[in-house]
Amino acid sequence: MLLTLRGVPTIYFGDEQGFGGKGGDQDARQDMFASRVATYNEDKLLGTSATTAQVNFNPDHPLYREIAQLARIRTSHRALTRGRQVVRYSQDKPGLFAIARFDPASGREMLLLFNTSTAPIRQNVRVETRSTTFETLAGDCPAEAAAPRRTASATPPATTHLRRSPRRRRAHGCGCRTAVAPSLTREPLADGTISGGSGSAQASSVSSTIGSSASRP
């Protein structure tokens, strides 16, 4: 969400290497160089079997790769850096969080979908009438709207999807991953369905989809 929502993303050193720290002034974050401090080296790093006793500048770390991918998507799409954002769907418990971002020049819609639960979700999400087809930027996104002003979303637990709509004459495409907006919709759509299932991800995992739509002229 950090790299797709409004505002300036801030990533603290070591986040991309799975550093968590223990909190407090001294244990907030360890060096990325190899440490000889036993209490630092007790820390469990996320996404790796490495420890702080080793040098941690690994561009193959899964968090490093994910952050790099999202950063490239963000900087190459004006909708994510300067675009208006609208909340398409949210709720007060783990589940689907859907955001639309709009290119400030073309008005092209980008749809971002986050699954914050541990179960897969299938649900229709409201989009602009002109957003009829989509281009996937990340994750797995349907190529066409399910119905006028609706697109189907299927988000497994702990995944990310970005989509954008195809060009009007001056717009750009769709990708799977999710964004946030000014207006908030808490009620499910009348034609939307949610099918739950068992997920293997941990409760803290988040899955997302981002896409942008193509508008008709």
C-alpha positions, -999 to 999 in steps of 0.1 A, spaced: 0 0 0 29 24 9 39 28 -28 5 30 -43 -15 54 -20 -15 92 -17 16 108 -1 53 103 -3 64 68 6 92 65 32 111 32 35 135 29 65 169 13 58 167 -25 63 130 -28 55 140 -42 21 161 -69 39 134 -79 64 148 -61 94 123 -56 121 142 -46 153 130 -51 188 119 -16 195 133 11 217 162 34 210 191 9 209 172 -20 193 151 -2 168 173 -12 138 206 -30 134 235 -23 110 233 -39 75 269 -47 78 279 -79 97 273 -74 135 292 -89 164 266 -79 189 249 -110 202 216 -93 211 213 -79 176 221 -113 160 192 -129 179 168 -110 157 147 -130 132 147 -114 98 116 -117 75 118 -136 42 153 -149 47 174 -174 67 202 -148 70 210 -130 103 225 -97 112 258 -116 118 260 -115 80 263 -86 55 227 -78 44 228 -60 10 209 -87 -9 190 -75 -41 175 -110 -44 156 -107 -10 119 -111 -17 110 -78 0 137 -60 -20 123 -73 -52 87 -64 -43 96 -29 -33 117 -24 -64 88 -36 -86 63 -13 -69 87 16 -71 91 11 -109 53 10 -113 48 41 -91 73 62 -109 61 52 -144 24 60 -138 13 95 -129 -19 82 -114 1 68 -85 23 99 -79 -2 128 -86 -36 113 -93 -69 117 -75 -78 86 -54 -112 72 -46 -120 43 -23 -141 18 -42 -146 -7 -14 -136 -11 23 -148 -27 55 -141 -26 92 -126 -61 92 -100 -80 72 -110 -85 36 -111 -65 3 -97 -30 1 -102 -15 -34 -89 19 -46 -90 38 -78 -63 63 -89 -67 86 -119 -41 99 -143 -43 137 -139 -38 143 -176 -58 115 -193 -82 106 -166 -74 69 -171 -84 48 -141 -60 25 -122 -75 0 -99 -57 -14 -68 -70 -44 -49 -57 -55 -15 -68 -87 2 -60 -81 39 -75 -115 50 -62 -150 50 -89 -163 27 -93 -159 -11 -120 -133 -21 -142 -130 -53 -162 -98 -55 -173 -73 -81 -158 -38 -77 -173 -5 -90 -153 13 -117 -159 42 -141 -184 35 -169 -156 41 -195 -133 16 -179 -143 -14 -199 -110 -33 -204 -79 -36 -183 -42 -41 -186 -25 -61 -158 5 -44 -141 9 -68 -112 -9 -99 -100 -37 -116 -119 -64 -93 -133 -94 -99 -156 -90 -82 -190 -126 -69 -192 -152 -55 -169 -178 -81 -158 -207 -56 -164 -211 -19 -170 -193 0 -141 -183 -34 -125 -152 -55 -127 -147 -89 -111 -118 -93 -86 -103 -126 -74 -76 -120 -48 -58 -149 -31 -44 -143 4 -10 -126 5 -9 -115 -32 -7 -82 -50 -26 -72 -82 -25 -40 -102 -45 -31 -133 -53 -1 -155 -78 6 -181 -70 8 -218 -64 41 -236 -91 64 -245 -72 84 -270 -50 98 -244 -52 74 -215 -31 45 -204 -38 9 -193 -46 -13 -163 -26 -31 -136 -34 -51 -105 -26 -36 -71 -47 -13 -48 -50 24 -39 -69 47 -15 -95 74 -22 -114 103 -7 -149 87 -8 -156 56 12 -179 27 4 -186 3 32 -215 -17 18 -209 -45 -7 -223 -40 -42 -257 -56 -48 -243 -78 -75 -211 -86 -56 -203 -119 -41 -176 -130 -17 -166 -166 -16 -143 -175 13 -119 -203 16 -91 -216 37 -58 -197 32 -24 -208 43 -10 -173 48 -5 -158 82 -31 -133 95 -7 -104 91 -2 -110 54 -18 -87 28 -26 -95 -8 -33 -68 -34 -41 -62 -70 -35 -31 -90 -49 -23 -124 -58 6 -147 -87 8 -171 -90 19 -206 -118 43 -213 -139 46 -244 -135 79 -263 
